[in-house]
Amino acid sequence: MPYAWSRALRVACCIASKDARIYFLKGPNLTFGILLPLVLYWAFAMDRSLDLPVVMPGLIAMAILFGAGAIQGVSLPLERRTGTLNALLAAPSTLAAIMLGKALAGMFFGMLLSLVYIAPILLLTSVSMKIPMFLVSSLFASFCFSCFGLFLAAPFQDVPQAMPPATVVRIAMVFLSGTFVSVETMSGMGRVVARMMPLTYAVDALRQAGSNAPSAWPYLMDLAILALLGAALLAIATTLLNRACD
């Protein structure tokens, strides 16, 4: 059993390394992950006065959301269509290990984008941030959103089929979550919807990391929800893909 777990982890790391080189670490992907949150923020902030400490957690969470999961809508359907996924399964390697590797690749890319955002903010402004809490929050959010990307991509066998609905879901999530405004200021139904969105918990965890007096219990709850949602979405995506491959 320990050998099987060790082998699965090595396979997952190899898949993550392969996906990072082929899909994630490309100039257009970095540009997309960096610029799209800024464009959405500009659309929301027009004619509004928003302070940087207020919007910073939302910007970083959006960068993780689109960076960690969007490329999954390319890599997974493309490898299904070209037969690469079947070749990987014949390696031999298990589907669960392959999916974990893809989730890890997205997670590390999401972490990279969060660092790209936070570095100039800390260097050029007076915004304070508890770095350990920030790194842990970014890690959990990146894992959850990478698994969310796999979940959205699993039903599709072609990139043009997978990308439009996944993009619409993510953009809707940005405006339905507590991204730029506090959940407490929303209407009753708005709060209910926001609490159903994983982005809300990522933003809240990042806000706690930047708070002068963070609350331990809400912060730990945010991390737990992100971890549980990520694990559940990864399991569902693997199950859907396993049925499609049978």
TAMOPE-V264948 format. One record per residue. N is the residue number from 1. OMEGA is omega in whole degrees, -180 to 180 (none if undefined). Layout:
BEGIN
N OMEGA
N OMEGA
END
This chain:
BEGIN
1 177
2 179
3 180
4 179
5 180
6 179
7 180
8 180
9 177
10 177
11 -180
12 180
13 178
14 178
15 179
16 179
17 179
18 -180
19 179
20 -179
21 -172
22 -170
23 -167
24 -172
25 177
26 -178
27 -180
28 180
29 177
30 179
31 179
32 -178
33 -179
34 -171
35 -175
36 176
37 178
38 178
39 180
40 177
41 -180
42 179
43 -179
44 -172
45 -180
46 -179
47 175
48 176
49 -178
50 179
51 -179
52 179
53 -180
54 -174
55 -176
56 179
57 178
58 178
59 -179
60 179
61 177
62 178
63 178
64 -179
65 -177
66 -179
67 -175
68 -172
69 -173
70 -178
71 177
72 177
73 175
74 -171
75 -175
76 177
77 -180
78 -180
79 174
80 -177
81 -177
82 -179
83 180
84 -179
85 178
86 178
87 178
88 179
89 179
90 -170
91 7
92 172
93 -178
94 178
95 180
96 179
97 179
98 -179
99 177
100 177
101 178
102 177
103 179
104 179
105 177
106 -180
107 -179
108 177
109 176
110 176
111 179
112 -180
113 178
114 178
115 177
116 -180
117 -170
118 -175
119 179
120 179
121 -179
122 -177
123 -170
124 -179
125 179
126 179
127 179
128 -179
129 174
130 -170
131 179
132 178
133 179
134 -179
135 179
136 179
137 180
138 180
139 -179
140 179
141 -179
142 178
143 -178
144 -176
145 174
146 177
147 176
148 177
149 177
150 179
151 179
152 -176
153 -172
154 -177
155 -169
156 180
157 -179
158 -176
159 179
160 176
161 -172
162 -170
163 -176
164 -180
165 180
166 180
167 179
168 -180
169 -178
170 180
171 177
172 -180
173 -180
174 -175
175 178
176 -180
177 177
178 -174
179 -177
180 178
181 179
182 179
183 -178
184 -180
185 -179
186 174
187 -177
188 180
189 178
190 178
191 179
192 -180
193 -179
194 -179
195 177
196 -175
197 178
198 180
199 179
200 -177
201 175
202 179
203 -178
204 178
205 178
206 176
207 177
208 180
209 180
210 -178
211 175
212 179
213 -178
214 178
215 -173
216 -174
217 176
218 -180
219 179
220 177
221 177
222 -179
223 -179
224 180
225 179
226 -180
227 -179
228 178
229 179
230 180
231 180
232 180
233 177
234 179
235 179
236 180
237 179
238 178
239 178
240 -179
241 179
242 178
243 180
244 -178
245 -180
246 none
END
